[in-house]
Amino acid sequence: MGFVSRMALVTVSTILAGSRLAAAPPAAGSPAVPADAVTEARAVEEALNGLDGLVASFTQTVESAGLPRPQVERGKVYLLRPGRMRWDYEVPRGKLAIADGRKSYVYLPEERQVLVVPLDPQGTRTGIGLLLNRVDLVGSFEIGWGPGAETGPRPLLLRPRAPRTEYDSLLLFTGPDHLVRALTIVDPLGSRVTYRFDHLRLVDTLDDDLFRFQPPPGVQIQEIPPP
């Protein structure tokens, strides 16, 4: 698998398909930083576990020593918990990633290729997967504050209690509602993938057809085994 395909796999199967040396800036209106990072992590956990679905615009930034410059992609994301997600990319046009509750599919139109990966049932093996199912942040991660101004908003720093080959740590910026506005996934080699979410709209349900994937005719389908 080529480098671009591997990074696509990290990004949304990452999901489903994984930034800069500093985390993405917080969304406007982020609350003041609580003194206790664990208190904020519990509030984020409660907000995520109370979420049915959402629709948002996203910007995805990949930074790695293997890339000559940051790779920036944009589009719209649909989330319906548990287990379903759809990423419609406007840049690059035609790229698509879907989690249907059992598997994730990443369609790379320029390569005429579909990557298929089983979903993580626990939702913590991949960074973005914690949006898909119920989470126990305090039980699954060591919690702290990430880098940032002492008097301003700072991201939560999550390090998995059980070592992961897929990522070393996560940085979470949240809004006043404690939902995630930016998520940076840092892999063991220092590469970073940042998702920033804007224009969030909470929903109770979405059309099931959004989460069904039909591969275009003539594309190569590559099944990727779970780690």
N, C-alpha and C positions, 0 to 999 in steps of 0.2 A: 504494500500500500504506500503511495507517495505521501510526502509531507503534508500537502494540502488536504488529502483525504484523512490523514491521521488527525489533523487539527479540527476538521469538520466533525470527526467522531468524538473528539474530546468536547467540542462545543455543544452539540445538542444531544448526544447520547451521553453525552456529557451530562444532556438528558442521558440524555437526549442531547443533539448536537450542541465549551466550554466552551495586559492592561498596563497600564503604565506602572512605573516604579512606585507611584503613589496610587491609592485607590481612587475610584471615580468620585467626583464631588457630590455632596448630598443634595437631595432635591430641595427646592425652596420650601421654607416653612418647617424644616426638620426641628424636632424639639430640642431643648437644652439637654446636655449629656447627664444622665443620672450618675450618681456617685458610684453605684454598684453595677458592674457590667452584667452580673448574673440576674439582677432585677430586670434589666432591660431584655436580656435573653428570654426570661420567662414571659415577658409581655409580648415579644415577637412570636414565641411559641404559641401563646394563646391566640394571637391574631391569625396566625397561619392555620391553626387547627380549627378555627371558627369560620374559615373561608370556604365558600362553595365554588366560586369561579370568578374570573376577571378577564378583561380585555384591556390591552395596553399597547402602546408603541414601544419599541425597544431599539437600542443601539448596542451592538456586540463588538468589542474590541479585543483582538488577539495580539499579544506582544511576545515575541520569542527571539532567541538568538538565531534561529533558523529562518527568520523573515527579515528582508531588507528594511522594512518599515512596518508600523502597526497596520494590521488588516482590520478595516472597519466595515461592518455590515449593519443593515437596518431593515426594519419591517414591523410587522404587527404580530402579537402573540395572543393566543386564546388558551385559557386554563380552566379546566373543569375537574375538580377533585372528586374522588381519588383517581389518580393515575393517568389523566388525559391532558394533552397539551398539543398545540399546533403553532408552528412558527412559519409565517408567510414572509419571505424575504422580498423586499423591494430592491435592495442592493445586497448581493447580486440578484438580478431579476430571475425569477423562476426557481430559485433554491427553496426547498421545503423540508421541514422536519415535523414529524408527527409521533406522538406517543399515544397508543390506543388502549393503554391499561395493561398490556402484556408485552409488547415490543415497541421499540422506537425505530423509525424509518427516516433516513436522511437522504434526500434526493439532490444530487449534484448535477445540474443540467449540462454544464460545460464538459463534464467527464462522462456523461451518459451513464451514471452509476447510482445505485441505491445501496446504502449501508443499512443493515438490519441488525439490531442488538436487543437481547432480552432486557426488560426493565428490571431495575433493582427493587425488590419487594420491600426492603427496609427504607428506601428513599434517601439514604445517607452515603451510599457508595460513590455517587457522583454529586458534585456540588449543586447543580440545578435541580437534582432529584428531590431535594428537601422541600421544594414547592409542590410536589405531586401528591404526597401522602401525609398522614399525621406524623409529627416529628416530636422527638424528645431531645431538645437542644442541650439541656443541662446534663442529661444522662449520656448523650452521645459525644459531647465535645467538652474540651477544656475551654473555658470562657474568659476572655479578657478584652481590653480595648486595643484597637489597632492604632497606627500612627495618625497624628492629627494635632491641631492646636489644643493646648491645655484648656482654653476657655470656650472653645467652639465645638460643634458636632464632631464626633469621632466614630469610626466604624467599630462594630463588634468584631473581634478576632476569634474565630472558632478553629480549634485544632482537634482533629478526631482522636478520641481516647484509644481506639483501636487503629493502629497504623494503616494507611491506605496507600496503595501504589498509584492511584489515580490523581490524588492531590495531597498537598501538604497542609494547606490551611484555606480558610474562607474569610473574606471581609464583607460584612453586611452593613450597608447604610439603610436606615429606615425613615419613614415619614411619621407625622404626628399620630397616625393610626397604628404604628408599629409594623406595618407591612413593608416588605423589602422594596426599596427604590433602586438600589444598586448592589450587585453581588460580584465580587472578584474571586476567582478560583485560581489559586497559586499551586502549580505542580511542583514535584520534588526537584526539578531542574531549574526552577525559577521562572518558567514561562507563565504568563498570566492571561486569563480570559475574563473580561468584565462585561456584564450585562447591566445596562441602565434602563429602567422602566419609567415611562412618562405617560401622562394622560390616562391614568388608571381608572377603569370603570368596573365596579363590582357587579356581578350578575349571579342569579340563582341557578340558571341553567343555560345551556347552549345547544345548538343543533348537533345531534349525534354525527351527522355527515361530516362535520369539520374534522372528526378524529378517525375517519376511515381513509386508508391509503390504498390507492390503485396505481401500481407502477405504470408509467408510460410504456407503450410498446417499444421493444428493441433495446431496452436498457439492461445493463449488467447488474445483477443482484448479488451482493456479497454479504453472506451471513457472518457476523463477527461473534465469536463465542464470548461468554462472560468471563471476566478475570478470575 
